[in-house]
């Protein structure tokens, strides 16, 4: 048996190196060997752990025996399982522990501080002072790295739906002329914060490799959002100018972009941000002469994107009639041929029905079976590395699915010790008793 296994593995290596050099890649993930322990809920930190897992890191999340805060979060599958959980925990390992018991707390501390040059990495937004904090855990492992996401810099809880209105974003979102604030359905700050947790953890790990020391990294969700509006010039704009930015509907701020209703009832978005994009719109809609007259009558130059923004209503008046008498099928091919930046407005269901980028034709996606939920498209990590092959996406674990494996392989507990933990209700697994 051993000889057969060795021959099989050798043949796999030979097959890789038989590939032509221009297609040969290392058959492993770029973060392979790295182990991160995760304690998390909501969006940002679960997404950070999932991102690391999709790049090949071993990400182990621990949860209560009954499941964490996200275990039953909407949306649900027809069977009632959480599709949020399955989306945010792809590729991770799961251990279920009684977090209130002394034995459970000790297991978690040992898991986070387990030896190994590629271990000792903890990612959380559920810090528990006096136990799961840097001051406590660094006494057990001095080079530990902890990345913690907080609500704001004062330690108050925040989520995307509180940070967004606090910083004024809903006040500039929505239909032009309306007064009601509009929050975004996509938790943008959470998603940015999640990726900042990833980059911060990898930066701290690189520092540890060079200098041999760990560190405590803290990121506040509100600070992430505050920094973003600063980077976008919004703080400077409000400070230095007297006019406040107002709602502009679907218009592209600072240039020209607008949605138009077509004769078939479909709505499309066209973008004229750059000079090339603007020239494409003018050519495709055959409105060059009308825009030439607009420029001459008002002594303006529509090649300037800021001028296009200021004159957006006049531009829309010229273009709008063109769309009103045409169906999407009348111009879609020409728009693509002209190289326009445009899109049809769709629901998510319509996108799944019509967009080939949301099918297995796109290497990003693969249909997999998520236990207790069903089969659906699952994305892998969207980055393509030239020297390392991304692995296919994998399902999220069932709560406690890897409990036995983690206790034995990571914490090096004996079979008897593992059995005692199960018998005493300190840990749980969906399969343990079935296997015994």
C-alpha positions in Angstrom: 0.0 0.0 0.0 2.8 2.4 0.9 4.6 1.6 -2.3 1.4 2.4 -4.3 0.9 5.7 -2.5 4.5 6.8 -3.1 4.2 5.9 -6.8 1.0 7.8 -7.1 2.5 10.9 -5.5 5.6 10.6 -7.6 3.5 10.4 -10.8 1.6 13.6 -9.7 4.9 15.5 -9.4 6.1 14.2 -12.7 2.9 15.2 -14.4 3.3 18.8 -13.0 6.8 19.1 -14.3 5.9 17.7 -17.7 3.8 20.7 -18.3 5.4 23.3 -20.6 7.2 26.0 -18.6 4.7 28.7 -19.6 1.8 26.9 -18.0 3.7 25.1 -15.1 2.6 26.4 -11.7 3.3 25.3 -8.2 0.5 23.1 -7.1 -0.2 24.7 -3.8 -1.8 27.9 -2.5 0.1 31.0 -1.9 -0.4 31.0 1.9 -0.1 27.3 2.4 1.3 26.4 5.8 0.0 29.5 7.6 -2.4 28.8 10.4 -4.9 31.5 11.6 -7.3 31.1 14.5 -10.5 33.0 14.1 -13.2 34.1 16.6 -15.7 36.3 14.7 -19.2 37.4 13.8 -20.9 39.7 11.3 -19.2 40.6 8.0 -15.6 42.0 8.2 -13.7 39.5 10.2 -15.4 36.4 8.9 -14.7 37.7 5.4 -11.0 38.3 6.4 -10.7 34.7 7.6 -12.4 33.4 4.5 -10.1 35.4 2.2 -7.0 34.0 3.9 -8.5 30.5 3.7 -9.1 30.9 0.0 -5.4 31.8 -0.5 -4.4 28.6 1.1 -4.0 29.4 4.8 -5.4 27.0 7.4 -8.1 29.0 9.1 -9.7 27.5 12.2 -12.7 29.2 13.7 -14.0 28.3 17.2 -17.6 28.7 18.2 -19.9 27.9 21.0 -21.5 24.4 21.1 -24.8 25.9 19.9 -23.1 27.9 17.2 -21.8 31.5 17.0 -23.7 34.7 16.3 -23.8 34.1 12.6 -24.9 30.4 12.7 -28.5 31.2 11.9 -28.2 34.6 10.1 -30.3 35.4 7.0 -30.5 34.7 4.1 -31.7 31.1 4.6 -31.7 28.1 2.3 -35.1 26.3 1.7 -34.1 23.9 4.4 -33.5 26.8 6.8 -29.7 26.7 7.1 -27.8 30.0 7.0 -26.5 31.0 3.6 -24.6 33.8 5.3 -22.7 31.3 7.3 -21.9 29.2 4.2 -20.8 32.3 2.3 -18.5 33.7 5.0 -16.8 30.5 6.1 -15.8 28.8 2.9 -12.7 26.7 3.3 -12.3 27.1 7.0 -12.2 24.5 9.7 -14.6 24.5 12.6 -14.3 23.4 16.2 -17.2 23.7 18.7 -16.2 24.3 22.3 -18.0 25.0 25.5 -16.5 28.5 25.9 -17.8 28.9 29.4 -16.0 26.0 31.0 -12.5 26.2 32.3 -11.5 23.2 30.1 -12.9 24.9 27.0 -11.2 28.2 27.7 -7.9 26.4 28.2 -8.3 24.6 24.9 -9.0 27.8 23.0 -5.9 29.5 24.6 -3.8 26.6 23.7 -5.2 26.6 20.2 -4.3 30.2 19.6 -0.9 30.0 21.1 0.1 26.6 19.6 3.7 26.4 18.6 5.0 26.7 15.1 6.7 29.5 13.1 3.6 29.8 10.9 1.1 29.7 13.8 0.3 32.1 16.6 -2.0 34.3 14.5 -5.4 35.3 15.9 -8.1 37.2 14.1 -11.1 38.5 16.0 -13.7 41.1 16.6 -14.9 39.4 19.8 -12.0 40.2 22.1 -12.4 39.1 25.7 -10.2 41.0 28.1 -8.4 38.9 30.6 -8.5 35.9 28.3 -8.5 36.5 24.6 -6.5 39.7 24.5 -2.9 40.4 23.7 -1.8 41.1 27.3 -2.9 37.6 28.3 -2.1 35.5 25.3 1.4 37.1 24.8 2.4 35.7 28.2 1.9 32.3 26.8 3.4 33.0 23.3 5.5 36.1 23.2 5.5 36.4 19.4 1.8 36.1 19.0 0.0 38.4 16.5 -3.5 39.4 17.2 -5.6 41.5 14.7 -8.7 42.9 16.3 -11.5 44.8 14.6 -13.4 47.1 16.9 -16.5 49.4 16.3 -14.8 52.7 16.8 -11.6 54.0 18.4 -13.4 54.5 21.8 -14.4 50.8 21.9 -18.1 51.4 21.2 -19.9 48.9 19.1 -20.5 49.9 15.5 -21.7 48.2 12.3 -21.8 49.3 8.7 -25.4 50.5 9.1 -24.4 52.9 11.9 -21.0 54.0 10.6 -22.5 55.0 7.2 -25.1 57.5 8.5 -22.7 58.8 11.1 -20.3 60.0 8.4 -23.0 61.5 6.1 -23.0 59.0 3.3 -26.8 58.3 3.2 -27.3 62.1 2.9 -25.7 62.1 -0.6 -27.2 58.8 -1.7 -30.6 58.6 -3.4 -32.7 60.3 -6.1 -31.8 63.9 -6.9 -34.1 66.3 -5.0 -35.2 63.8 -2.4 -34.6 64.5 1.3 -34.7 61.0 2.8 -31.3 59.4 3.6 -30.5 56.1 1.8 -28.2 53.5 3.2 -26.4 51.1 1.0 -27.5 47.4 0.8 -23.8 46.3 0.4 -21.8 46.7 3.6 -18.9 48.5 2.0 -17.0 49.6 5.1 -17.3 46.0 6.5 -15.8 44.6 3.3 -13.0 47.1 3.2 -12.3 46.6 6.9 -12.2 42.8 6.3 -9.5 43.2 3.6 -7.6 45.6 5.9 -7.6 42.9 8.5 -6.0 40.6 5.9 -3.3 43.0 4.8 -2.6 44.0 8.4 -2.2 40.4 9.6 0.1 39.6 6.7 2.2 42.7 7.3 2.5 41.9 11.0 3.5 38.3 10.1 6.2 39.6 7.7 7.5 41.8 10.4 7.6 38.8 12.8 9.6 36.8 10.2 12.2 39.6 9.9 12.4 40.6 13.6 11.1 37.7 15.6 8.4 39.7 17.5 4.6 39.6 17.5 2.3 42.5 18.0 -1.2 43.6 18.8 -3.0 45.2 15.8 -6.3 47.0 16.3 -8.5 48.4 13.5 -11.7 50.4 14.1 -14.5 50.0 11.6 -15.4 53.7 11.8 -11.8 54.7 11.3 -11.7 52.6 8.1 -14.7 54.4 6.8 -13.4 57.8 8.0 -10.1 57.2 6.2 -11.9 56.2 3.0 -13.9 59.4 2.8 -10.7 61.3 3.5 -8.8 59.5 0.7 -11.7 60.3 -1.7 -11.3 64.0 -1.0 -14.7 64.3 0.7 -13.4 65.7 4.0 -11.3 68.3 2.2 -14.2 69.2 -0.1 -16.5 69.9 2.8 -13.8 71.8 4.7 -12.6 74.1 1.9 -15.8 74.7 0.0 -19.1 76.2 1.0 -21.5 74.1 -1.2 -22.4 70.7 0.2 -22.4 67.7 -2.1 -26.0 66.8 -2.8 -27.9 63.7 -4.0 -27.4 62.9 -7.7 -29.4 59.7 -8.2 -27.5 57.4 -10.5 -25.4 60.1 -12.0 -21.6 59.5 -11.9 -20.2 62.2 -9.6 -17.6 64.4 -11.1 -18.1 63.4 -14.7 -20.9 62.0 -16.8 -22.8 58.8 -16.2 -26.5 58.3 -16.2 -29.2 55.7 -16.3 -31.8 55.7 -19.2 -35.1 54.0 -19.7 -35.4 52.2 -23.0 -38.4 51.4 -25.2 -38.6 47.8 -24.0 -38.8 48.9 -20.3 -35.2 48.0 -19.6 -32.9 50.5 -17.9 -29.3 50.9 -18.9 -26.3 52.8 -17.4 -23.7 54.5 -19.6 -20.5 56.0 -18.4 -18.6 59.0 -19.8 -15.8 59.3 -17.2 -12.8 59.5 -19.6 -12.5 61.4 -22.9 -12.5 58.0 -24.7 -15.7 56.9 -23.0 -17.4 60.3 -23.7 -16.4 60.1 -27.4 -17.9 56.6 -27.5 -21.3 57.8 -26.2 -21.4 60.7 -28.6 -20.6 58.4 -31.5 -22.9 55.6 -30.6 -25.9 57.9 -30.0 -25.1 60.0 -33.1 -25.4 63.2 -31.1 -22.1 64.9 -32.1 -23.8 67.8 -33.8 -26.1 68.5 -30.9 -23.2 68.6 -28.4 -21.2 70.8 -30.7 -24.1 73.3 -30.6 -24.3 73.0 -26.8 -20.6 73.8 -26.5 -20.7 76.8 -28.8 -23.9 78.3 -27.3 -22.5 78.1 -23.8 -18.8 78.5 -24.5 -17.9 75.2 -22.7 -15.7 72.2 -23.5 -17.3 68.9 -22.8 -13.9 67.2 -23.1 -13.4 68.4 -19.5 -15.1 65.8 -17.2 -15.9 68.4 -14.6 -17.8 70.4 -17.2 -19.7 67.3 -18.2 -20.7 67.0 -14.5 -21.9 70.6 -14.3 -23.8 70.3 -17.5 -25.1 66.8 -16.9 -28.8 67.8 -17.1 -28.4 69.4 -20.5 -26.4 66.4 -21.7 -29.2 64.1 -20.5 -31.8 66.1 -22.3 -30.0 65.5 -25.6 -29.3 61.7 -25.0 -32.6 60.7 -23.3 -34.8 60.8 -26.4 -32.4 58.4 -28.2 -32.9 55.7 -25.6 -36.7 56.2 -25.3 -37.3 55.0 -28.9 -34.9 52.0 -28.8 -34.9 48.6 -27.2 -31.7 47.3 -25.7 -31.4 44.7 -28.5 -31.3 47.6 -31.0 -28.0 49.0 -29.7 -26.3 46.4 -27.4 -24.1 44.9 -30.2 -23.0 48.4 -31.4 -22.3 49.6 -27.9 -20.0 46.6 -27.3 -18.4 47.0 -30.7 -17.8 50.7 -30.0 -16.2 49.8 -26.6 -18.7 51.7 -24.5 -18.7 51.3 -20.7 -22.3 50.4 -20.1 -24.6 47.9 -18.4 -28.2 46.8 -18.2 -29.9 47.1 -14.8 -30.8 43.6 -13.5 -32.0 41.9 -10.4 -29.6 39.3 -8.9 -32.0 36.6 -10.3 -31.8 38.2 -13.8 -28.0 38.4 -13.5 -27.8 34.7 -12.7 -30.1 34.0 -15.7 -28.3 36.2 -18.3 -24.8 37.0 -17.3 -22.2 34.4 -18.4 -19.8 35.8 -15.8 -22.1 34.3 -13.2 -21.7 30.8 -14.5 -19.1 28.1 -14.5 -17.9 29.6 -17.8 -16.1 32.0 -15.5 -13.2 30.2 -13.8 -14.0 32.2 -10.6 -17.0 30.0 -10.0 -17.8 26.3 -9.4 -21.0 24.7 -8.4 -20.6 22.8 -5.1 -22.9 21.1 -2.7 -23.1 22.9 0.6 -24.3 20.5 3.3 -27.8 21.2 4.7 -28.3 23.9 2.1 -28.0 22.7 -1.5 -25.9 23.2 -4.7 -25.1 26.6 -5.9 -22.2 28.7 -7.5 -19.4 29.4 -5.1 -16.5 31.8 -5.9 -12.8 31.2 -5.2 -10.4 34.0 -4.5 -10.6 36.4 -7.4 -6.8 37.1 -7.7 -4.9 35.1 -10.2 -1.2 34.5 -9.3 1.1 33.6 -12.1 3.2 31.1 -10.1 0.6 29.6 -7.8 -2.6 27.9 -8.8 -5.7 28.9 -6.9 -7.6 25.9 -5.6 -11.3 25.4 -6.4 -13.7 26.8 -3.9 -14.8 24.6 -1.1 -17.9 24.5 1.1 -18.2 26.0 4.5 -17.8 23.5 7.4 -20.7 22.2 9.5 -20.4 23.5 13.1 -17.7 21.4 14.8 -16.9 19.4 11.7 -13.2 19.4 12.4 -13.2 19.2 16.2 -11.5 15.8 16.4 -8.9 16.7 13.7 -8.0 19.9 15.5 -7.8 18.4 18.9 -5.5 15.6 17.6 -3.4 17.2 14.9 -3.1 20.8 16.3 -3.2 20.3 20.0 -1.7 16.8 19.9 -4.2 15.3 22.3 -4.5 11.5 22.7 -7.6 9.6 21.7 -8.4 9.1 25.3 -8.1 12.8 26.0 -10.3 13.6 23.0 -12.9 11.1 24.1 -13.0 12.5 27.6 -13.6 16.0 26.2 -16.5 14.8 24.2 -18.0 12.7 27.0 -17.8 15.7 29.4 -19.5 18.0 26.9 -16.5 20.3 26.5 -16.4 19.9 22.7 -18.9 18.8 20.1 -18.8 17.3 16.6 -21.6 16.2 14.2 -19.8 12.9 13.6 -17.9 11.9 16.7 -20.4 9.6 18.3 -21.3 8.1 15.0 -17.7 7.1 14.4 -17.3 5.5 17.9 
